[in-house]
Amino acid sequence: MRLTPPLNLGLNIAMKEARPVVEAVERAGGISALAMALNVTPQAVWKWVHEQGRVPATRVLEVERVSGVPREQLRPDVFRRTEAAGE
C-alpha cells in the first residue's frame, strides 16, 4: 500500500525532509518489516520517520540495500551523487 499525504504515519516533521525515509519504509513493506530486515526495533524506525526525519548515517547503506532508495536521497548531507568521469 502506497502512503500519500497526509501520511497515515502521523509525521510531526516537514514532509519534504521525511520523504526519503518514508519511501524506504513503504518499499520495505512497513515500519516493522524494515526494522526486522535491519535487526532494529520498530520503535527505532518509527523515530527515524517521526522525530528525526532521516535515517542515521550509520544505517544508510543497509536501508538502501533493503529498500532500494539510493543513499544520496536518504542522506544527501553525507552522500553526494558523483558524476561519471569526463562528464
Stockholm file with secondary structure:
# STOCKHOLM 1.0

chainA/1-87         MRLTPPLNLGLNIAMKEARPVVEAVERAGGISALAMALNVTPQAVWKWVHEQGRVPATRVLEVERVSGVPREQLRPDVFRRTEAAGE
#=GR chainA/1-87 SS CCCCSSCTTCCCSCHHHHHHHHHHHHHHTSHHHHHHHHTSCHHHHHHIIIIISSCCGGGHHHHHHHHCCCHHHHCTTTCCCCCCTTC
#=GC SS_cons        CCCCSSCTTCCCSCHHHHHHHHHHHHHHTSHHHHHHHHTSCHHHHHHIIIIISSCCGGGHHHHHHHHCCCHHHHCTTTCCCCCCTTC
//
